[in-house]
Amino acid sequence: MRKVSAAVSLFVFWVLLSGYFTPFLLTAGALSAIAVVAVARRLEVVDPEGHPVDFSGSALRYWPWLGVEIVKSAWDVSKIIVHPKLPISPALVRVKNTQVSALGRVVYANSITLTPGTVTIVAGRDEFLVHALTRAGAESLAEGDMDRRVTRFEGAQ
């Protein structure tokens, strides 16, 4: 399943980049994608972490939510920047993580860092040290909504 998904992904990427839809070029693109996956399989580089098809369904729910959170945080940070008094209240907070896999912890740590106003400084096995631009941002993160969503994303709950 992983190899078929990798070949389809490569072919779709090739079609998007080429923009040509002639039968010959589509066939050449499909054969090239299959050849690349065959070579990658022979080299043993197609692994569960490199192409995690297990997360495909949950990713379609998580990524839009994360996109909305990024936009909301960007708006909040923008308001702080243009405010005449620059009302920041930097805070370091330890945030528990409940992910069971290394990939889940990486997704959580990167999601925190992608959200404007927060940066994951230290990523430990069961907690992260996070710098937040405001105390409200730190408290929002400590509530654990993102942690629960990432744990659901990785399929642990």
Protein Blocks (a to p, Z undefined) as FASTA:
>chain_A
ZZmmmmmmmmmmmmmmnopacfklmmmmmmmmmmmmmmmmmnopacfklmcfklmmmmmm
mmmmmmmmmmmmmmmmmmmmmpmnlpacddddddddfbfbfklmmmmmmmmmmpghiacf
bdcfkbccdddfbfklmmmmmnommmmmmmmmnopZZ
